[in-house]
Amino acid sequence: MTRYLLTRLWQSAITLILASLVVFIGVRQLPGDPALAMAGEEASPERLAEIRTQLGLDESIVTQYFSFIGNMLRGDLGESTRTGTAVTDLIASTLPVTLWLSAYALIVAIVVGVLLGVIAERFRGKWPEWIANAFALIGLSVPNFWLGILAILYLAVGLGWFPASGYVPIEENPIAGIHSLTLPAFILGTGLAAVIMRQTRASMIETMKMDYVRTARAKGLGRGTVLFRYGLRNSLIVVVTIVGLQLGGLISGAVVTERIFALPGFGKLTLDSVFTRDYPVIQAVVLIITVGYILINLAVDILYSVINPKIRVGGSN
């Protein structure tokens, strides 16, 4: 296990370096001039040259890259060219909103998806399976932004069950904060819940045909015990894989969801920085997302051996 973790950490470090290089070069290929966006259309050439010197844009791209890496290793992500605020402060104020939203949506997706998957397998050919399949079809077919608009129109404005927009920090008021995130979390988690439902159903159908399941039934164990102790537990490996692969979809979906529900999260910060060519913020945002992907993949691999001890990570015995 230790050797495997060290190998994965080394691979992750190389991946992070390559990602930083791609992001750094890619950001600078965006159309537009950050100095012009910062100074305004009426700025003089002298003022634009001064701003480029302050931002280090007049240096070679190699010098800029190594300067960026050195500052990043010291924990200095620079300052926003749009507001002059430290990038670390911007991330610290917006990232918790997206993390709470994504965690809430992930819980909703896992609970709803696994539950409907079990129901669909248990009642194959009956109306509960039809309802579960209809939910999965809607979740996979209907875009989040359309579901969000309908939810605001009917559940927030029409019935008044949830706030139509805004965010209450959970650290300040947990109940109000969870209530403000409930509707966007359900909208964001719908697509992932549909994927989990379909995969759970398919995996459990295959698992329930295995010899050890027939042996458990022959020993007199109840159908519910066999279903959850043997069928669901061995199907969770597929669920863990799907969740690990789809977490990136939650992050990208959060950009749209936060826009619809006016949440001051990571998605809003990302869009604002792209529109204003805010290089330091864009670089920091993409690198944080890259680190998140790396950690998620590592956690998924480790969870394999936790869920099923027969699996040995890294091929070790």
C-alpha positions in Angstrom: 0.0 0.0 0.0 2.8 2.4 0.9 4.6 1.8 -2.3 1.4 2.3 -4.3 0.6 5.6 -2.5 4.1 6.9 -3.2 3.8 5.9 -6.9 0.5 7.6 -7.2 1.8 10.8 -5.5 4.7 10.9 -7.9 2.4 10.5 -10.8 0.1 13.1 -9.4 2.9 15.6 -9.1 3.9 15.1 -12.7 0.2 15.5 -13.7 0.0 18.7 -11.8 3.1 20.2 -13.4 1.9 19.3 -16.9 -1.6 20.8 -16.0 0.0 24.0 -14.8 2.0 24.3 -18.0 -1.1 23.7 -20.2 -3.2 26.2 -18.2 -0.5 28.8 -18.1 -0.1 28.8 -21.9 -3.7 28.3 -22.7 -4.8 31.2 -20.6 -2.5 33.5 -22.5 -4.0 32.4 -25.8 -7.4 33.8 -24.8 -8.5 36.8 -26.9 -8.3 40.2 -25.3 -5.8 42.2 -23.3 -6.0 42.0 -19.5 -4.2 45.3 -19.2 -6.9 46.9 -21.4 -9.6 45.3 -19.4 -8.1 46.5 -16.2 -7.4 50.1 -17.3 -10.4 50.7 -19.6 -10.9 51.5 -23.2 -9.7 55.1 -22.8 -6.4 54.3 -21.2 -3.3 55.8 -22.8 -0.5 53.5 -24.3 1.8 54.6 -21.5 -0.7 53.5 -18.8 -1.2 50.2 -20.6 2.6 49.6 -20.7 2.8 50.5 -17.0 0.1 47.9 -16.1 1.8 45.2 -18.2 5.0 45.9 -16.4 3.3 45.6 -13.0 1.7 42.3 -14.1 4.9 41.0 -15.6 3.3 40.6 -19.0 6.2 42.4 -20.7 8.6 39.5 -19.8 9.1 36.3 -21.8 6.5 33.6 -21.3 9.2 31.3 -19.8 10.1 33.8 -17.2 6.4 34.4 -16.4 5.9 30.6 -16.0 8.7 30.0 -13.6 7.8 33.1 -11.6 4.2 31.8 -11.4 5.4 28.4 -10.2 7.8 29.9 -7.6 5.0 32.1 -6.2 2.6 29.2 -6.2 5.0 27.0 -4.2 5.2 29.8 -1.6 1.4 29.9 -1.4 1.2 33.2 -3.3 -1.4 33.0 -6.1 -1.1 36.6 -7.0 -3.7 39.4 -7.1 -6.8 39.7 -9.2 -6.2 42.1 -12.1 -9.9 43.0 -12.0 -10.3 43.8 -8.3 -6.8 43.9 -6.9 -7.8 41.4 -4.2 -5.5 38.5 -3.3 -6.6 35.4 -5.2 -6.3 33.3 -2.1 -8.9 35.6 -0.4 -11.2 35.3 -3.4 -10.9 31.5 -3.4 -11.4 31.3 0.4 -14.6 33.3 0.1 -16.1 31.4 -2.8 -14.8 27.8 -2.7 -16.8 26.9 0.5 -20.1 27.7 -1.2 -19.3 25.4 -4.1 -18.0 22.7 -1.7 -21.2 22.8 0.4 -23.3 22.7 -2.8 -21.4 19.9 -4.4 -21.3 17.8 -1.1 -25.1 18.3 -0.7 -25.7 17.4 -4.3 -23.5 14.3 -4.0 -25.4 13.1 -1.0 -28.7 13.6 -2.8 -27.4 11.8 -5.9 -26.0 8.8 -4.0 -29.1 8.3 -1.8 -31.7 8.8 -4.5 -29.7 6.9 -7.2 -28.8 3.9 -5.0 -32.3 3.7 -3.6 -34.0 3.8 -7.0 -31.5 1.3 -8.4 -32.3 -1.2 -5.6 -36.0 -0.6 -6.2 -35.7 -1.1 -9.9 -33.9 -4.4 -9.4 -36.2 -5.6 -6.7 -39.4 -4.9 -8.7 -38.3 -5.7 -12.2 -41.1 -5.6 -14.7 -43.4 -3.8 -12.3 -44.5 -0.1 -11.9 -41.8 0.9 -9.3 -39.2 0.0 -11.9 -41.0 2.1 -14.5 -41.0 5.1 -12.2 -37.3 4.7 -11.5 -36.5 4.4 -15.2 -38.6 7.5 -16.0 -36.7 9.4 -13.3 -33.4 8.3 -14.9 -34.6 9.3 -18.3 -35.6 12.7 -17.2 -32.4 13.2 -15.2 -30.2 12.3 -18.2 -32.2 14.1 -20.9 -33.3 17.4 -19.3 -30.5 20.1 -18.9 -29.9 21.4 -15.4 -30.6 25.0 -16.3 -34.1 24.1 -17.5 -34.9 22.1 -14.4 -33.5 25.0 -12.3 -35.8 27.5 -14.1 -38.8 25.3 -13.6 -37.9 24.6 -9.9 -37.6 28.4 -9.3 -40.9 29.1 -11.1 -43.0 26.4 -9.4 -41.3 25.5 -6.1 -39.8 28.8 -5.1 -42.0 31.5 -6.6 -45.3 29.6 -6.9 -45.3 27.5 -3.7 -42.7 29.5 -1.7 -41.1 26.3 -0.3 -37.5 27.4 -1.1 -35.7 30.8 -1.7 -35.5 31.6 -5.4 -31.9 32.9 -5.1 -29.3 33.9 -2.5 -27.1 32.0 0.0 -26.9 31.9 3.7 -23.5 30.8 5.0 -23.9 27.4 6.8 -21.3 28.4 9.3 -23.5 31.3 10.5 -26.9 29.6 10.3 -26.8 25.9 9.5 -30.6 25.5 9.1 -31.1 28.5 6.8 -27.9 27.6 4.9 -29.0 24.1 4.2 -32.5 25.4 3.2 -31.0 27.9 0.7 -28.9 25.1 -0.9 -31.6 22.4 -1.0 -33.2 23.4 -4.3 -29.9 23.9 -6.2 -28.4 20.8 -4.7 -31.4 18.7 -5.9 -31.2 20.2 -9.4 -27.4 19.7 -9.5 -27.6 16.1 -8.2 -30.4 15.0 -10.6 -28.1 14.0 -13.5 -25.6 12.1 -11.3 -28.5 10.4 -9.5 -29.8 9.1 -12.8 -26.4 7.7 -13.8 -26.0 6.0 -10.4 -29.5 4.6 -10.6 -28.9 3.0 -14.0 -25.5 1.6 -13.0 -26.7 0.3 -9.6 -29.6 -1.5 -11.2 -27.4 -3.1 -13.9 -24.7 -4.1 -11.4 -27.2 -5.6 -9.0 -28.9 -7.6 -11.7 -25.6 -9.2 -12.5 -24.6 -9.6 -8.9 -27.9 -11.4 -8.0 -27.1 -14.0 -10.6 -23.8 -15.0 -8.9 -23.2 -18.4 -7.3 -22.6 -17.0 -3.8 -26.0 -15.2 -3.9 -27.7 -18.5 -4.9 -25.8 -20.2 -2.0 -27.0 -17.5 0.4 -30.6 -18.1 -0.7 -30.2 -21.8 -0.4 -29.1 -21.4 3.2 -32.5 -19.8 4.0 -31.5 -16.1 4.2 -34.3 -13.7 3.5 -34.5 -11.9 0.2 -34.0 -8.5 1.9 -30.8 -9.7 3.6 -29.4 -11.2 0.4 -30.3 -8.1 -1.5 -28.5 -5.6 0.8 -25.8 -7.7 2.4 -24.6 -9.4 -0.8 -26.2 -7.7 -3.8 -25.9 -4.0 -2.8 -22.5 -4.3 -1.1 -20.8 -5.9 -4.1 -22.5 -3.4 -6.4 -21.1 -0.4 -4.5 -17.8 -0.8 -6.3 -19.5 0.4 -9.5 -21.2 3.2 -7.6 -17.8 4.4 -6.2 -16.3 4.4 -9.7 -19.2 6.3 -11.2 -19.1 8.9 -8.4 -15.4 9.4 -8.8 -15.7 9.9 -12.5 -18.8 12.1 -12.3 -17.6 14.5 -9.6 -16.1 16.6 -12.3 -19.6 17.0 -13.8 -20.8 18.3 -10.4 -18.1 21.0 -10.6 -18.9 22.0 -14.2 -22.6 21.8 -13.4 -22.2 24.0 -10.4 -21.1 26.9 -12.7 -24.5 26.9 -14.3 -26.5 26.1 -11.2 -24.8 28.9 -9.2 -25.6 31.3 -12.0 -29.3 30.4 -12.0 -29.7 30.6 -8.2 -27.3 33.6 -7.8 -24.9 31.7 -5.5 -21.6 33.5 -4.8 -19.6 30.3 -5.4 -16.6 29.1 -7.3 -18.5 28.9 -10.6 -19.4 32.6 -10.5 -15.8 33.4 -9.8 -14.6 31.3 -12.7 -17.0 32.9 -15.2 -16.2 36.4 -14.0 -12.5 35.8 -14.3 -12.8 34.4 -17.8 -14.9 37.3 -19.1 -12.4 39.8 -17.7 -9.2 37.9 -18.7 -8.2 37.7 -15.1 -5.1 35.5 -15.5 -4.2 34.9 -11.9 -7.7 33.9 -10.9 -8.2 31.6 -13.9 -4.8 29.8 -13.3 -5.6 29.3 -9.6 -9.1 28.0 -10.3 -8.0 25.5 -12.9 -5.1 24.3 -10.7 -7.4 23.8 -7.7 -9.8 21.8 -9.8 -6.9 19.7 -11.1 -5.7 19.0 -7.6 -9.3 18.0 -6.7 -9.5 15.5 -9.6 -6.2 14.0 -8.5 -7.2 13.6 -4.9 -10.6 12.2 -5.9 -9.1 9.5 -8.2 -6.7 8.5 -5.4 -9.5 8.3 -2.9 -11.6 6.1 -5.3 -8.7 3.6 -5.7 -8.3 3.4 -2.0 -12.0 2.9 -1.4 -12.0 -0.1 -3.7 -10.0 -2.1 -1.1 -12.1 -0.8 1.7 -15.4 -1.9 0.2 -14.1 -5.2 -1.1 -11.0 -6.6 0.8 -10.4 -9.1 -2.0 -9.2 -6.2 -4.2 -5.6 -5.3 -3.6 -4.6 -1.8 -4.8 -1.5 -1.7 -7.0 -1.6 -5.4 -7.6 0.0 -6.2 -4.1 -0.8 -9.4 -2.2 
